[in-house]
Amino acid sequence: MRIGIEMAIQFTRIEFLTRSKGGDSCRKAAYNARILLKTRYRYKV
């Protein structure tokens, strides 16, 4: 008897964001969700 759910993960990726190199976790999350993120002061979209 097996307990739990078996699931295959086809595509996984890890990426480290650093603010000193221009990384922005909100922008990255919006890109991953394919949502256009607009901010007034930092990025021009």
C-alpha positions in Angstrom: 0.0 0.0 0.0 1.3 3.4 -1.0 0.4 6.6 0.9 0.8 9.9 -0.9 0.6 11.3 -4.4 3.2 10.5 -7.0 3.8 13.3 -9.4 6.4 13.9 -12.1 8.0 17.3 -12.3 9.2 17.8 -15.9 10.8 21.2 -15.8 12.4 22.7 -12.7 14.8 25.6 -12.4 16.2 27.5 -9.5 17.5 31.0 -9.9 19.1 33.3 -7.2 18.2 37.0 -7.5 20.4 39.6 -5.9 19.4 43.3 -5.7 22.9 44.4 -6.3 22.8 42.8 -9.8 19.4 44.3 -10.6 17.3 41.3 -9.5 13.7 41.9 -8.4 11.7 39.1 -6.9 8.3 40.7 -7.7 9.3 41.2 -11.4 10.6 37.6 -11.6 7.4 36.3 -10.1 5.3 38.3 -12.5 7.3 37.0 -15.4 6.9 33.4 -14.2 3.2 34.0 -14.0 3.2 35.7 -17.4 1.6 38.9 -15.9 2.7 42.3 -17.1 4.0 44.2 -14.1 4.0 48.0 -14.3 5.8 50.2 -11.9 6.1 54.0 -12.1 9.6 54.5 -10.9 11.8 51.5 -11.7 10.9 49.9 -14.9 9.5 51.3 -18.1 7.0 48.8 -19.6 
